[in-house]
Amino acid sequence: MTTDLRSLAAEGEYPARPYAWAVFAILIVTAILSYTDRQVLSLLVDPIRSDLGISDTRISLLLGTAFAVVYGIAGLPLGFLADRTSRRNLIFAGVLVWSCGTLACGFAHTFGQLFAARIVVGLGEAVLSPAAISLISDYFPPARRGTAVGCFLSGIAMGIGASILIGGGVLHAVEHGALANTPLATLAPWRLVLLVIGAPGMAWALAILLIREPVRRVTEGSLEATAASSGATWRSTTWARVIPIYLVVAAASLVDNAVGAWAPTLLIREFARDPAQVGVELGLLLTAGFGGGVLIGGWLADRVGGAGNWSRKLGVCLCSGLLILPVSLLIDAGQFTVVLLAVPLYFALSGIVTACGFSAILDVVPNRSRGLAMSISFFLNVALGAGLGPTAVAVASDHVFGGGAGLGPAIALTVAAGYAVAIAALVAAMALFRTRAVVAH
């Protein structure tokens, strides 16, 4: 089959569309498993906090920093490795590693052990995005590649909500005695949830082996030829144009991680709701809200002008960012239904910002530098987003508002402050575009 694929590549053809979309489906399911293992801890904050005797600040380190530091640091070299070795095998190894890390979380008895296990989860998951997007780029021709990559990103966005939904369903089953007659019945429910969530990954890794490693495409068609003929390289890209866009997407990621990490606890703790119920309700709403927001954002990015009109795409980001500011107040509304609806509304608007922001980055940098550009953006999103977002809420709750104020004001402040930074960066980026346009004329 490898010989056949090489022959197809030589003729400018790609693997059959049904098989390509089957591979895409495997990667989407893998992404959902990845986010489930990553996010399920946000449903288990209070029982873990009680059993291990740790503070909200330490919990925030488990939710964000422990995962994000290794994910961000390992992401760049693993992305580099994905360009030079079997991406299928890298993903296979990554699934095994993060599944083992999740299982280890279930057996942890101290903060240090749980922190180390979360590092293992982050190391395994750092493989997935660069290797998966690289695979997709070689399975789909340029005419369909944007749609495939966009769908993968929307699948990741929906995976955040699906992870909470799956985690809530597993927690509900455990609490109602699903494992009552097994040797695991003596374990605390939160430990059982982590074990039940982590185990399927060990089996799903076998599905990764069904993926055939495609031939790497050296040429990219007319866009690559245009970039080559004009001498465009990463070094010739104006950093002043792309850095503000990086900051916009990273600020959105920081707030996404902050809200995603603490919104379930806000609804559970401050409205005395059942964690399993919150997981199911919020998970369904987030799946529709964030996934739909990314899809709408991609559609809007195309509608405002396509490649090259990145300033108009940033205008869409600006409108969505301005709408997010009043939504941040709804998160601290003090009414369960309002907060429950405000969280997915926030994620829908943020999904538009993320989709248009990524599209603008791809417009600004030359074709041959887009892989590097996206890996840098993913690194910043994780380093700033997952690393600082959850901790920002905990610090604001403990030191700005005081523990008695609850999580609502701290989350609302983090959303407003994060998007204030994003809006400032958007204004700067659009001003740079106008300046360059005037100079060009």
CORFENWO-V15909 format. One record per backbone hydrogen bond with DSSP energy under -0.5 kcal/mol. CO is the residue of the C=O (numbers start at 0). NH is the residue of the N-H. If there is no record, write none. Layout:
BEGIN
[[CO,NH] [CO,NH]]
END
This chain:
BEGIN
[[0,4] [1,5] [2,6] [3,7] [4,8] [5,9] [6,10] [7,12] [8,11] [15,19] [16,20] [17,21] [18,22] [19,23] [20,24] [21,25] [22,26] [23,27] [24,28] [25,29] [26,30] [27,31] [28,32] [29,33] [30,34] [31,35] [32,36] [33,37] [34,38] [35,39] [38,41] [39,42] [40,43] [43,47] [44,48] [45,49] [46,50] [47,51] [48,52] [48,53] [54,58] [55,59] [56,60] [57,61] [58,62] [59,63] [59,64] [60,65] [63,67] [64,68] [65,69] [66,70] [67,71] [68,72] [69,73] [70,74] [71,75] [72,76] [73,77] [74,78] [75,79] [76,80] [77,81] [78,82] [79,82] [80,83] [80,84] [85,89] [86,90] [87,91] [88,92] [89,93] [90,94] [91,95] [92,96] [93,97] [94,98] [95,99] [96,100] [97,101] [98,102] [99,103] [100,104] [101,105] [102,106] [103,106] [103,107] [104,107] [109,113] [110,114] [111,115] [112,116] [113,117] [114,118] [115,119] [116,120] [117,121] [118,122] [119,123] [120,124] [121,125] [123,126] [124,127] [124,128] [126,130] [127,131] [128,132] [129,133] [130,134] [131,135] [132,136] [133,137] [134,137] [134,138] [135,138] [135,139] [140,143] [140,144] [141,145] [143,147] [144,148] [145,149] [146,150] [147,151] [148,152] [149,153] [150,154] [151,155] [152,156] [153,157] [154,158] [155,159] [156,159] [156,160] [157,161] [158,162] [159,163] [160,164] [161,165] [162,166] [163,167] [164,168] [165,169] [166,170] [167,171] [168,172] [169,173] [170,174] [171,175] [172,177] [173,176] [176,179] [178,181] [181,184] [182,185] [183,186] [187,190] [187,191] [188,192] [189,193] [190,194] [191,195] [192,196] [193,197] [194,198] [195,199] [197,200] [197,201] [198,201] [198,202] [199,203] [200,204] [202,205] [203,206] [203,207] [204,208] [205,208] [206,209] [207,210] [215,217] [219,222] [220,224] [221,225] [222,226] [223,227] [224,228] [225,229] [226,231] [227,230] [232,235] [232,236] [233,236] [236,238] [237,240] [237,241] [238,242] [239,243] [240,244] [241,245] [242,246] [243,247] [244,248] [245,249] [246,250] [247,251] [248,252] [249,253] [250,254] [251,255] [252,256] [253,257] [254,258] [255,259] [256,260] [257,261] [258,262] [261,265] [262,266] [263,267] [264,268] [264,269] [265,269] [266,270] [266,272] [267,272] [273,277] [274,278] [275,279] [276,280] [277,281] [277,282] [278,282] [279,283] [280,284] [281,285] [282,286] [283,287] [284,288] [285,289] [285,290] [286,290] [287,291] [288,292] [289,293] [290,294] [291,295] [292,296] [293,297] [294,298] [295,299] [296,300] [297,301] [298,302] [299,303] [300,305] [301,304] [305,308] [307,309] [308,311] [308,312] [309,313] [310,314] [311,315] [312,316] [313,317] [314,318] [315,319] [316,320] [317,321] [318,322] [319,323] [320,324] [321,325] [322,326] [323,327] [324,328] [325,328] [325,329] [326,330] [328,331] [329,332] [334,338] [335,339] [336,340] [337,341] [338,342] [339,343] [340,344] [341,345] [342,346] [343,347] [344,348] [345,349] [346,350] [347,351] [348,352] [349,353] [350,354] [351,355] [352,356] [353,357] [354,358] [355,359] [356,360] [357,361] [358,362] [359,363] [360,364] [365,368] [366,369] [368,372] [369,373] [370,374] [371,375] [372,376] [373,377] [374,378] [375,379] [376,380] [377,381] [378,382] [379,383] [379,384] [380,384] [380,385] [381,386] [383,387] [383,388] [384,388] [387,391] [388,392] [389,393] [390,394] [391,395] [392,396] [393,397] [394,398] [394,399] [395,399] [395,400] [396,401] [401,404] [402,405] [406,410] [407,411] [408,412] [409,413] [410,414] [411,415] [412,416] [413,417] [414,418] [415,419] [416,420] [417,421] [418,422] [419,423] [420,424] [421,425] [422,426] [423,427] [424,428] [425,429] [426,430] [427,431] [428,432] [429,433] [430,434] [431,435] [432,436] [433,437] [434,438] [435,439] [436,440]]
END
